[in-house]
């Protein structure tokens, strides 16, 4: 019963939206880069800011989730870098491979999945993972994405081009100062943030409409394996080592095992780092996660 519910109520809606983007791109003239920039510079920051200021998770749970997210991401990053080195990839392809393996779809895929499986308590913890992951995405991932075509110093500077990092800092400052955000500001921010998830999923479909998988099928399959299987193994092992328990353990493991994040495709497109490869991994890992995530949720519940 749980397997069928996860499949029909969580995974299928995601694919319907992706399919709508795919069909639209085939029938209409759509500028994917412009849409990706709207997501990167407007919708994404609004989503992260509005979710961060709302969360009620504090204390030990918050620290554990933040540490789990950072350490877990870096462990998978190291694993994917080793695999990329063994495959002897060039710099741009290596960056795309590491990017697509290391950063997950903890927002539009992970959040509803955790909510369904573990309720509001799970969702609140998943939001901390999501926000921490967004910080990693907009610092480490931006560096990796731009590193494919830029020098190290330029890659570091590109981190500060992305407004998401400022949204996170401002949100933390507001929470620390116990400030109340005026409704005429909070409402439009929340509305704008709510638009981020469907737009990002539509963008995946739009990008997929122009993707050919034949040339990079081997790399796509390898990256998908590292992301889904490697990510799950690292997540379970790290949660055990850290002594995570209850809904915190469940939410962290599920979030850490989700498929490649939609934002990686946006970053790859923005910085010209093999976007076809990254988008291919997004598609393949999302499709394969129908099996892996359904089984994992059933096992960990």
C-alpha positions in Angstrom: 0.0 0.0 0.0 2.8 2.4 0.9 4.7 1.6 -2.3 1.6 2.4 -4.5 0.8 5.6 -2.6 4.4 6.9 -2.9 4.4 6.1 -6.6 1.0 7.7 -7.4 0.9 10.6 -5.0 4.6 11.8 -5.1 6.5 10.5 -8.1 3.8 10.7 -10.8 2.9 14.4 -10.3 6.6 15.3 -10.7 6.7 13.5 -14.1 3.5 15.1 -15.3 5.0 18.5 -14.8 8.3 17.5 -16.5 6.2 16.0 -19.3 4.4 19.3 -19.8 7.7 21.1 -20.1 8.9 18.6 -22.6 5.8 18.9 -24.8 5.8 22.7 -24.6 9.5 22.8 -25.7 8.6 20.6 -28.7 5.7 22.8 -29.8 6.8 26.3 -28.8 9.9 28.4 -29.1 11.2 28.6 -25.5 14.5 30.2 -24.3 15.7 27.7 -21.7 18.5 29.9 -20.5 16.2 32.9 -19.8 13.9 30.6 -17.8 16.8 29.1 -15.9 18.0 32.6 -14.9 14.6 33.5 -13.6 14.7 30.4 -11.4 18.3 31.0 -10.3 18.1 34.7 -9.6 14.4 35.3 -8.5 12.3 32.2 -7.7 14.9 30.1 -5.9 16.0 32.8 -3.5 12.4 33.6 -2.7 11.7 29.9 -2.0 14.7 29.5 0.3 14.1 32.7 2.2 10.4 32.1 2.8 10.9 28.5 4.0 13.8 29.4 6.3 12.1 32.1 8.2 9.1 29.7 8.9 10.9 26.7 10.3 10.5 25.9 14.0 13.3 23.2 14.3 15.9 24.3 16.8 18.6 23.0 19.1 20.3 19.6 18.7 18.1 18.4 15.8 19.0 21.5 13.8 22.7 21.2 14.3 22.6 17.4 13.5 20.8 18.0 10.3 23.1 20.8 9.2 26.2 18.7 10.0 24.7 15.6 8.3 23.9 17.6 5.1 27.3 19.2 4.8 29.3 16.1 5.6 27.1 13.8 3.6 27.3 16.1 0.5 31.1 16.3 0.8 31.4 12.5 1.1 29.4 11.9 -2.0 31.4 14.7 -3.7 34.6 12.9 -2.8 33.2 9.6 -4.0 32.1 11.0 -7.4 35.4 12.8 -7.8 37.3 9.5 -7.3 35.0 7.8 -9.9 35.5 10.6 -12.3 39.3 10.4 -11.9 39.2 6.6 -12.5 37.2 7.3 -15.7 39.8 9.8 -16.8 37.4 12.5 -17.7 38.4 16.0 -19.0 38.0 19.0 -16.7 34.6 20.1 -18.0 33.1 16.6 -18.0 34.6 15.8 -14.6 32.9 19.0 -13.2 29.6 18.0 -14.7 29.9 14.4 -13.4 30.7 15.5 -9.8 28.0 18.2 -10.0 25.3 15.7 -11.0 26.3 13.1 -8.4 26.7 15.3 -5.4 23.7 17.6 -5.2 20.2 16.3 -4.7 16.6 17.2 -5.4 15.8 17.9 -1.8 13.2 20.5 -2.5 10.6 19.7 -5.1 11.1 15.9 -4.8 12.4 15.4 -1.2 10.0 17.7 0.7 6.7 16.3 -0.5 8.1 12.7 -0.2 9.1 13.3 3.4 5.8 15.0 4.2 3.9 12.0 2.9 6.1 9.5 4.7 6.7 11.2 8.1 4.2 14.1 8.4 4.8 17.7 9.5 7.6 16.7 11.9 9.5 15.1 9.0 8.8 18.1 6.8 10.2 20.6 9.2 13.5 18.6 9.4 13.5 18.1 5.6 13.3 21.9 5.3 16.5 22.3 7.3 18.2 19.8 5.0 16.8 21.7 2.0 18.1 25.1 3.2 21.5 23.7 4.1 21.6 21.9 0.8 20.6 25.2 -1.0 23.6 26.9 0.7 25.9 24.1 -0.5 24.3 24.3 -4.0 24.9 28.0 -4.2 28.5 27.9 -3.0 30.2 24.6 -3.6 28.0 23.6 -6.6 28.4 27.1 -8.2 32.2 26.7 -7.8 32.1 23.2 -9.4 29.8 24.3 -12.3 31.8 27.4 -13.2 35.1 25.5 -12.7 34.4 23.5 -15.8 35.0 26.6 -18.0 36.7 29.1 -15.7 39.8 29.6 -13.6 39.6 28.8 -9.8 39.6 32.5 -8.8 36.8 33.3 -11.3 34.9 30.2 -10.0 35.2 31.5 -6.4 33.9 34.9 -7.4 30.9 33.4 -9.2 29.7 32.2 -5.9 28.8 35.8 -5.0 26.9 36.3 -8.3 24.2 34.0 -7.1 21.6 35.8 -4.8 20.5 32.6 -3.0 23.4 32.9 -0.6 22.3 36.4 0.4 18.7 35.2 0.9 20.0 32.6 3.3 22.2 35.1 5.3 19.4 37.6 5.5 16.9 35.0 6.6 19.2 33.8 9.4 19.8 37.4 10.5 16.1 38.1 10.7 15.5 34.9 12.8 18.5 35.8 15.1 17.1 39.3 15.7 13.5 37.9 16.2 12.2 40.4 13.6 8.7 40.2 12.2 8.5 40.5 8.4 5.7 42.8 7.3 2.9 41.0 5.5 3.2 43.1 2.4 6.7 41.7 2.0 6.2 38.1 3.2 3.2 37.4 1.0 4.8 38.3 -2.3 8.0 36.4 -1.3 6.0 33.3 -0.4 4.0 33.5 -3.6 7.2 33.9 -5.7 8.9 31.1 -3.8 5.9 28.8 -4.4 6.4 29.3 -8.2 10.0 28.0 -8.0 9.2 24.2 -7.8 6.9 23.9 -10.8 9.0 26.2 -13.0 12.2 24.2 -12.2 10.4 21.0 -13.1 9.1 22.5 -16.3 12.6 23.6 -17.1 13.8 20.0 -16.8 11.3 18.9 -19.4 12.3 21.8 -21.6 16.0 20.9 -21.4 15.2 17.2 -22.0 13.4 18.0 -25.2 16.8 18.9 -26.8 18.9 16.1 -25.2 20.4 13.2 -27.0 21.4 10.4 -24.6 23.3 8.2 -27.0 26.7 9.7 -26.8 26.9 9.9 -23.0 24.7 7.0 -22.0 27.6 5.3 -20.2 28.4 8.3 -18.1 24.8 9.1 -17.4 24.2 5.5 -16.1 27.4 5.7 -14.0 26.5 9.0 -12.4 22.9 7.8 -11.8 24.3 4.8 -9.9 26.7 6.9 -7.8 23.8 9.4 -7.0 21.1 6.9 -6.0 23.0 3.9 -4.7 26.1 5.7 -3.4 24.0 8.5 -1.9 21.8 6.1 0.0 24.7 4.0 1.3 26.5 7.2 2.5 23.4 8.6 4.0 22.6 5.4 6.0 26.2 5.0 7.2 26.5 8.6 8.2 23.2 8.6 10.1 24.4 5.5 12.0 27.8 7.0 12.8 26.2 10.2 14.0 23.6 8.4 16.1 20.6 10.0 14.4 17.3 8.5 15.6 13.5 8.8 14.9 12.1 11.2 12.4 15.4 13.1 12.1 17.2 10.0 10.9 14.3 9.1 8.5 14.1 12.6 7.0 17.9 12.9 6.6 18.4 9.6 4.9 15.5 10.1 2.5 16.6 13.6 1.5 20.2 12.4 1.0 19.0 9.6 -1.3 16.9 11.7 -3.7 17.8 12.0 -7.4 20.0 14.8 -8.9 18.8 18.3 -8.2 17.1 20.3 -10.9 19.2 23.3 -9.9 22.4 21.4 -11.1 21.0 21.6 -14.6 20.3 25.3 -14.2 23.9 25.9 -13.0 25.3 23.7 -15.8 23.4 25.7 -18.4 24.3 29.0 -16.8 28.1 28.3 -16.7 28.3 26.1 -19.8 29.5 22.9 -18.0 28.2 20.0 -20.1 24.5 20.8 -19.5 23.4 17.8 -21.7 25.2 15.4 -19.4 23.9 16.9 -16.2 20.3 17.1 -17.6 20.6 13.5 -18.7 21.6 12.5 -15.2 18.7 14.5 -13.7 16.3 12.6 -16.0 17.8 9.2 -15.5 18.2 9.4 -11.8 14.7 10.8 -11.4 13.3 8.0 -13.5 15.3 5.3 -11.6 14.3 6.8 -8.3 10.8 5.5 -8.9 12.2 2.2 -7.7 15.0 3.2 -5.3 13.0 5.8 -3.4 9.9 3.7 -3.1 11.8 0.8 -1.7 13.8 3.1 0.7 10.8 4.8 2.1 9.1 1.5 2.7 12.2 0.1 4.4 12.9 3.0 6.6 9.3 3.7 7.7 
